[in-house]
Amino acid sequence: MTKIKRVHLVFLLVFFLNTFLFSNTSELYSNLQYINNKQVLLYKIMNWWNINDKVDELTPCHKIIKYERIGNIEVKYNKISKELTFLFKNSFANLVDIIKECKNCYGPTYLKNIFLNKDYFKHSKMKNIKKELSDLKKIVFKNGKQVEAKKITAMETNILLVLEGNIGGLLLKNNNIALHQAGDFFRSCSEKKKEDFPILFTISNHKTGVILLKSTAIWNKE
């Protein structure tokens, strides 16, 4: 075994111990994960992919991945500032990367809001998401109305977070699955165009199916 492989295996051991053995059990299983609409435990797929470097019918490359979580949002409204805030109770989508890390390479750099339901956010605006969803603590909506805030607060326990994308490889820096092909990879997939890696983040009412907002990845070199 080469020195590089030994170092990587040690890194993997530490990674999985820190991420899973000492994690909150409810946290591990409350994030529902799917590959090609089949529910999976994503960390097991990652573990297999780290050990098995052969490309065969089991490879996750280019398959559709979806993260879901219900009840992870606490809704707050400030009457003075007229800010409606979605506070994330726990980390969401912590095993995937949606934003490129390399500065000069071409890849997704942020999530741009493309839909905001005017029945709930008639005059509201939100900033684009410029960090990994696993690091996101809150989403703030400016110029929100109190009557709108009451309607959203009433659905708080039914708010559903969904992240969807296509698998581009296994990153070297943290062993996360990338939903793009920008950066250094430990397990790389065959190259595809950016159009083959759409990334969509949606927040909706799980009970009624009403979509509150949609954001999609924007690609550039910056």
Buried (B, 14 or more C-beta within 10 A) or exposed (E): EEEEEEEBEEBBEEBBEEBBEEBEEEEEEBBBBBBEEEEBBBBEBBBEBBEEEEEEEEBBBBBBBBBBBBBBBBBEBEEEEBBBBBEBEBBBBBBBBBBBBEEEEBBBBBBEBEEBBEEBBEEBEBEEBEEBBBEBEEBBBBEBBEEBBEEBEEBEEBBBBBBBBBBBBBBBEBBBBBBBBBBEBBBBBEEBEBEEBBBBBBBBBBEEEEBBBBBBBBBEEE
